Amino acid sequence: MNVWLAELWRAWRASLRRPGFLLLAAGVLALGIGACAVAFVLVEQVLLKPLPLSQPEQLMAAGKLRQGWPPRISTRQYAALQKLDGVQSIGLMAFATPTVNIMSRGMPQRAAVTYADPGLLPTLGLQPQLGRNFIAGEEDSRGAQIVMLSHDFWERQYAGDPSAIGQILKVEGTPHTIVGVLPEALSLSSYGGDIMLPADLGPDTAGDQHLYIAVVRLAAGASPAAVNAQVAARLRAEAESSGTDPAHRARFGVLGYQASLHVGGALVLVLFQAGALLVLLIAVVNEANLLFLRALALQRDTAVRSALGARHWHLASPLLAEGLLVSLFGTGLGALLAMLGIAIVRSIIPPQLTGGELHLGVQTLLLMLLVSLLVTLGSALLGIWRARAMVSFNDLREGGRSGGTQQQGRLNRVLVTAQVMLTAVLLCACGIFLQQAWKNAHLQWGFDGANVATLALAPVQADYPDVRSVSALSQRLVERMRQLPGVLGAAASTSLPVNDFFGTFGTPAHAPGNEVITVLYRAVGTDYFRLFGIRAQRGRLFSTEDRRGSEAVAIISRAMAERQYGGNALGQQVQMDDAAHPGRPWTARIVGVVDDTYPRSDRAGDPPPTELYVPLEQMPDALLASLRVNGSMQFALRVRGDVSGYAKALRELVATVAPEQPIDDVRSMRSIVEENMSGSMTGIWICGVLAAMALLLAAAGLYAVMSVAVTAREHELGVRAALGASPVRLAAAVLRGGMVQVAAGLASGLLLAAAFPRLFAASFAQLGTDVSIGPWVAGGVCAVLLTFGLLACLMPAVRAGRVQPMRVLQGD
C-alpha cells in the first residue's frame, strides 16, 4: 500500500510541477462530460423523473396518435371510451390552455384556463388542496358557474388565503364561485393554467374537434397492450360510424401519460443529447490520443524500470496515477461548466416545462466521476498497451531515435481522423440551422410590418356577446387609436398576417364542388390591407359598404386562387360550414385576390397556406365563438418612431373606452415575425455551442499530436536538414502530413453527415428547419475545418523548420 501511495504522490507531484499536460487533458475531459451532464440533467428532469402523482406508470393518454403531438380526442370520442376493460378511471382535460378575461378583486386581467371534467383529478390520483372537485352535471354550460384556482394563482392573487373559497371571480363577465384550490402537483404534471373550468360536454358542443386529452388509469394487473387495442377499436368504430375522421388514415391508441406531456420537446432533447454525446465521443478520442502520447513520452522511464526488473503494474503506475489526477481535475472542472450551463438553461426554460427547478444532483456528479474514470483510466491502459513494446529490440530498431514506431504513428493518425470526422458531423448540423436562419432573415413576406404596433384584446363575452357588439367596440377603438399623436393608421382584425393562434389551426372552407380545404381565416377591417401594404392583384379591397346585411363578400390569397379556382376566382363563390346552422353553409362572393402574406418556399410541394378574408362586420357568429376559444381580436397601428413608446397610451385608451376590458402586451409586428421564425434559433444555439466545443477539442488534439510528432521526429528532421533539406521543405512536410489527416477526417465526416439528418429528421422538423445539406453547408464545413486544421498544424510545422542539425546530431 505504501508503494502505491508513493507512486501516486511521485506522479502527481511531477504533473503539478509542469501542469501543461494536466490542464490540457483535464480541460478536454471537462468539455465532454460537462456538455453531457447538462443534456442528461434536462433529459432526466423532463423525461425520466417520475411525475409527482400516485403510480404515474399506470397513467396513459388515449386518442388519435400523430407524430409530434400528444394523443388528442373529441368529446364524442371521449364518450365512446367509457367503461373500458382494464381501466380503473378516465378523465378529460383540454389540450390547449387559452387565455380568458377575468376580474379578480376589481382588477381586469388575462388568465390561462384549463377545461377538465370531474374525473380528471381522481384519475391523476389527486385531491383539491382546498375546497372540492367538480361534480357530475357541472360540466353542462347551463349549470352552476364555478371555478377552481391553481395553486400558483391562489398564492399570487389571494396570498394563500383559505377564505378565497366561496368568493366570486368574474370569468368573461360572468360571476363564478370559487369552489376549490388545485394541488401544486397538478401544475407540474399537466397542461395546467391559472384557473380550471368544467369542460362543456353537452350536446351543443362541437363534438368533432380534437381539443382534449383523455387520461386513463389502468387497473391493477391490466395490460397496456390490451387497453391500447380496445381504445383503437372503439375510436376506429366511432370514426367510421360518424364519418368525422377518415378511419383508414388515422391511428388511434394510447401513449404513456408522461411521454405525452413532452412529446414535442422530447425530440429537441434527443437532438441535444445526441450532440452532447458526439462532443463526449470526440473528447474520449482526444483523451485517448493525449494519454497515448503521454505514454510515449514516458517510454525511457518505462524502459529503465523494465531493465531493472520492475513488474507490469509498476511499469503502468506512473501513467495510471497521472490519469487518475486528470480524471479528478476534469470532473471538478466539468461540474463547474455543467453548473454554468444549467444556470443558463434555467434562465431560458420556465420550471413548468422541466417539472421543477433544474439542478446538478449527486447522482449526476457520481455519473460524471464514473465516466471520467472510465475514460482516463481506459485511455491510459490503451496508451500503456501501445507503448509497452518500445523496450523490445525490433521496435526500437523500427523506431530508431525518432521516438515512435510506424504502428504508433498510424494509431495517432487514426485517432486524429476520428476526431475530425465527428466534428464534421456536428458542424454539418450547425450549418443546417445557420442556413435556415439565413433563409429566414431574407424571406420576402407579402406585407410590410415595419413600424407597426399590435395589441391583442379579447372582448369580454358577457359585454360583447355577438359580432355586432364586437364590431362596434372595434370601430370605437380604431377611431380613438387614429387620433393618437404619431399614429398614421389603425385597423382591427381577428388575426395578424402571421403567427396567430386562430389562423394556425385554420378553418374548413371550399369552392363549390371542390373538396374541403383548410384556410387561414381572417375577418378584417376596411383599412387592414392598406395598413399592412398587402397588394391587390385582381378585383377590389373591402369598403365601408361591405357591412352586415349587405351581400356577403370575400377576398382570397393568390395561392388559394391558383389552387382552388385555377387563377380565375373573381365573381365565384366560397363556402364555409357554419356550425350554428347545420346544412346551411355560409357563402360569399369573391371580389378580390391579394398577395400571399406568407413567403413562397423554395421546396417543391410546399406551397404557402391558403388565406381567406371577410369583412369584420360580416363574420358569422359561429366563427366568432370559435375565435373566443382560440384567440383574441388584434389591433394594428402604423406609427412614427419606436413602437414601445405607445404601450402606455394604448392601455389608457382601452381603459377609457372599455373600463373592465383587460388587454395583452403591446408588441411590434417585427418582433412577432421574428418569434414566428425563432424555432430554428434553438437548434442554432444547441448545435453552435456543441460544434464550437468539438472544434476546440479537435484543434487541441491535432495540435498535441503534431507537436509530439515533431518532437519525436526531431532526430529525423535534423538529419534531413543536414542533408540539405530547407526549413520550408521540412515545415511543408509536417504541414502536409497533418492536413492529410484533416482531409481524411473531413471526407469521412461529410459522408457520415449525409445520413445524419435522416436520423434526426423529426427533431429538425420540430424546430421548423429544413434538413437538407446543400453545397453551402458542405462548403462552409470544409472551410472551417480546413482553416482550424491549418492553424493547429502551423506552429508545429514552423518549429520543425527551425530544427538545428548540429544540436540534434550531437544529442543535445
Secondary structure as the mmCIF struct_conf table of DSSP 4:
data_model
#
loop_
_struct_conf.conf_type_id
_struct_conf.id
_struct_conf.beg_label_comp_id
_struct_conf.beg_label_asym_id
_struct_conf.beg_label_seq_id
_struct_conf.end_label_comp_id
_struct_conf.end_label_asym_id
_struct_conf.end_label_seq_id
HELX_RH_AL_P HELX_RH_AL_P1 ASN A 2 ARG A 17
BEND BEND1 ARG A 18 ARG A 18
TURN_TY1_P TURN_TY1_P1 PRO A 19 PRO A 19
HELX_RH_AL_P HELX_RH_AL_P2 GLY A 20 VAL A 43
HELX_RH_PI_P HELX_RH_PI_P1 GLU A 44 LEU A 48
BEND BEND2 LYS A 49 LYS A 49
HELX_LH_PP_P HELX_LH_PP_P1 PRO A 50 LEU A 51
BEND BEND3 PRO A 52 GLN A 55
HELX_RH_3T_P HELX_RH_3T_P1 PRO A 56 GLN A 58
STRN STRN1 LEU A 59 ARG A 66
TURN_TY1_P TURN_TY1_P2 GLN A 67 GLY A 68
STRN STRN2 TRP A 69 ARG A 72
STRN STRN3 ILE A 73 ILE A 73
HELX_RH_AL_P HELX_RH_AL_P3 THR A 75 ALA A 80
TURN_TY1_P TURN_TY1_P3 LEU A 81 LEU A 81
BEND BEND4 GLN A 82 LYS A 83
TURN_TY1_P TURN_TY1_P4 ASP A 85 GLY A 86
STRN STRN4 VAL A 87 ALA A 94
BEND BEND5 PHE A 95 ALA A 96
STRN STRN5 THR A 99 SER A 104
TURN_TY1_P TURN_TY1_P5 ARG A 105 GLY A 106
STRN STRN6 MET A 107 ALA A 116
TURN_TY1_P TURN_TY1_P6 PRO A 118 GLY A 119
HELX_RH_AL_P HELX_RH_AL_P4 LEU A 120 LEU A 124
TURN_TY1_P TURN_TY1_P7 GLY A 125 GLY A 125
BEND BEND6 GLN A 129 GLN A 129
STRN STRN7 LEU A 130 GLY A 131
TURN_TY1_P TURN_TY1_P8 ALA A 136 GLU A 139
BEND BEND7 ASP A 140 ASP A 140
TURN_TY1_P TURN_TY1_P9 SER A 141 ARG A 142
BEND BEND8 GLY A 143 GLY A 143
STRN STRN8 ILE A 146 LEU A 149
HELX_RH_AL_P HELX_RH_AL_P5 HIS A 151 TYR A 158
TURN_TY1_P TURN_TY1_P10 ALA A 159 GLY A 160
HELX_RH_3T_P HELX_RH_3T_P2 PRO A 162 ALA A 164
TURN_TY1_P TURN_TY1_P11 ILE A 165 GLY A 166
STRN STRN9 ILE A 168 VAL A 171
TURN_TY1_P TURN_TY1_P12 GLU A 172 GLY A 173
STRN STRN10 THR A 174 VAL A 181
HELX_RH_AL_P HELX_RH_AL_P6 GLU A 184 SER A 187
TURN_TY1_P TURN_TY1_P13 LEU A 188 LEU A 188
BEND BEND9 SER A 189 SER A 190
BEND BEND10 ASP A 194 ASP A 194
STRN STRN11 ILE A 195 PRO A 198
BEND BEND11 GLY A 202 GLY A 202
TURN_TY1_P TURN_TY1_P14 PRO A 203 ASP A 204
BEND BEND12 THR A 205 THR A 205
TURN_TY1_P TURN_TY1_P15 GLY A 207 ASP A 208
BEND BEND13 GLN A 209 GLN A 209
STRN STRN12 TYR A 212 LEU A 218
HELX_LH_PP_P HELX_LH_PP_P2 ALA A 219 ALA A 219
TURN_TY1_P TURN_TY1_P16 ALA A 220 GLY A 221
HELX_RH_AL_P HELX_RH_AL_P7 PRO A 224 SER A 242
BEND BEND14 THR A 244 ASP A 245
TURN_TY1_P TURN_TY1_P17 ALA A 247 ARG A 249
STRN STRN13 ARG A 251 GLY A 256
HELX_RH_AL_P HELX_RH_AL_P8 TYR A 257 LEU A 261
TURN_TY1_P TURN_TY1_P18 HIS A 262 GLY A 264
HELX_RH_AL_P HELX_RH_AL_P9 GLY A 265 ALA A 297
TURN_TY1_P TURN_TY1_P19 LEU A 298 LEU A 298
HELX_RH_AL_P HELX_RH_AL_P10 GLN A 299 ALA A 307
TURN_TY1_P TURN_TY1_P20 LEU A 308 GLY A 309
HELX_RH_AL_P HELX_RH_AL_P11 HIS A 312 ILE A 348
BEND BEND15 ILE A 349 ILE A 349
HELX_RH_AL_P HELX_RH_AL_P12 PRO A 351 THR A 354
TURN_TY1_P TURN_TY1_P21 GLY A 355 GLY A 355
BEND BEND16 GLY A 356 GLY A 356
HELX_RH_AL_P HELX_RH_AL_P13 VAL A 362 ALA A 387
HELX_RH_3T_P HELX_RH_3T_P3 ARG A 388 VAL A 391
BEND BEND17 SER A 392 SER A 392
HELX_RH_AL_P HELX_RH_AL_P14 PHE A 393 GLY A 399
HELX_RH_3T_P HELX_RH_3T_P4 GLY A 400 SER A 402
BEND BEND18 GLY A 403 GLY A 404
HELX_RH_AL_P HELX_RH_AL_P15 GLN A 406 ALA A 441
TURN_TY1_P TURN_TY1_P22 HIS A 442 HIS A 442
BEND BEND19 GLY A 446 PHE A 447
TURN_TY1_P TURN_TY1_P23 ALA A 450 ASN A 451
STRN STRN14 VAL A 452 LEU A 457
TURN_TY1_P TURN_TY1_P24 GLN A 461 ASP A 463
BEND BEND20 TYR A 464 TYR A 464
BEND BEND21 ASP A 466 ASP A 466
HELX_RH_AL_P HELX_RH_AL_P16 VAL A 467 ARG A 482
TURN_TY1_P TURN_TY1_P25 GLN A 483 GLN A 483
BEND BEND22 LEU A 484 LEU A 484
TURN_TY1_P TURN_TY1_P26 PRO A 485 GLY A 486
STRN STRN15 VAL A 487 SER A 493
BEND BEND23 THR A 494 SER A 495
BEND BEND24 PRO A 497 ASN A 499
HELX_RH_AL_P HELX_RH_AL_P17 PHE A 501 PHE A 505
STRN STRN16 THR A 507 ALA A 509
STRN STRN17 HIS A 510 HIS A 510
TURN_TY1_P TURN_TY1_P27 PRO A 512 GLY A 513
BEND BEND25 ASN A 514 ASN A 514
HELX_LH_PP_P HELX_LH_PP_P3 GLU A 515 VAL A 516
STRN STRN18 ILE A 517 VAL A 524
TURN_TY1_P TURN_TY1_P28 THR A 526 ASP A 527
HELX_RH_AL_P HELX_RH_AL_P18 TYR A 528 PHE A 532
TURN_TY1_P TURN_TY1_P29 GLY A 533 GLY A 533
HELX_LH_PP_P HELX_LH_PP_P4 ILE A 534 ARG A 535
STRN STRN19 ALA A 536 GLY A 539
TURN_TY1_P TURN_TY1_P30 THR A 544 GLU A 545
TURN_TY1_P TURN_TY1_P31 ARG A 548 GLY A 549
BEND BEND26 SER A 550 SER A 550
STRN STRN20 VAL A 553 SER A 557
HELX_RH_AL_P HELX_RH_AL_P19 ARG A 558 TYR A 565
TURN_TY1_P TURN_TY1_P32 GLY A 566 GLY A 567
TURN_TY1_P TURN_TY1_P33 LEU A 570 GLY A 571
STRN STRN21 GLN A 573 MET A 576
TURN_TY1_P TURN_TY1_P34 ALA A 579 ALA A 580
BEND BEND27 HIS A 581 HIS A 581
TURN_TY1_P TURN_TY1_P35 PRO A 582 GLY A 583
STRN STRN22 TRP A 586 VAL A 594
BEND BEND28 THR A 597 TYR A 598
HELX_LH_PP_P HELX_LH_PP_P5 PRO A 599 SER A 601
BEND BEND29 ASP A 602 ARG A 603
TURN_TY1_P TURN_TY1_P36 ALA A 604 GLY A 605
HELX_LH_PP_P HELX_LH_PP_P6 PRO A 607 THR A 610
STRN STRN23 GLU A 611 PRO A 615
HELX_RH_3T_P HELX_RH_3T_P5 LEU A 616 GLN A 618
HELX_RH_AL_P HELX_RH_AL_P20 ASP A 621 ASN A 630
STRN STRN24 MET A 633 VAL A 639
BEND BEND30 ARG A 640 GLY A 641
HELX_RH_3T_P HELX_RH_3T_P6 VAL A 643 TYR A 646
HELX_RH_AL_P HELX_RH_AL_P21 ALA A 647 VAL A 657
BEND BEND31 ALA A 658 ALA A 658
TURN_TY1_P TURN_TY1_P37 PRO A 659 GLU A 660
STRN STRN25 VAL A 666 SER A 668
HELX_RH_AL_P HELX_RH_AL_P22 MET A 669 ASN A 676
TURN_TY1_P TURN_TY1_P38 MET A 677 SER A 678
HELX_RH_AL_P HELX_RH_AL_P23 GLY A 679 ALA A 712
TURN_TY1_P TURN_TY1_P39 ARG A 713 ARG A 713
HELX_RH_AL_P HELX_RH_AL_P24 GLU A 714 ALA A 722
TURN_TY1_P TURN_TY1_P40 LEU A 723 GLY A 724
HELX_RH_AL_P HELX_RH_AL_P25 PRO A 727 ALA A 753
TURN_TY1_P TURN_TY1_P41 ALA A 754 ALA A 755
HELX_RH_AL_P HELX_RH_AL_P26 PHE A 756 LEU A 759
TURN_TY1_P TURN_TY1_P42 PHE A 760 PHE A 760
HELX_RH_AL_P HELX_RH_AL_P27 ALA A 761 GLN A 766
TURN_TY1_P TURN_TY1_P43 LEU A 767 GLY A 768
HELX_RH_AL_P HELX_RH_AL_P28 PRO A 775 GLY A 801
TURN_TY1_P TURN_TY1_P44 ARG A 802 ARG A 802
HELX_RH_AL_P HELX_RH_AL_P29 PRO A 805 LEU A 809
TURN_TY1_P TURN_TY1_P45 GLN A 810 GLY A 811
#
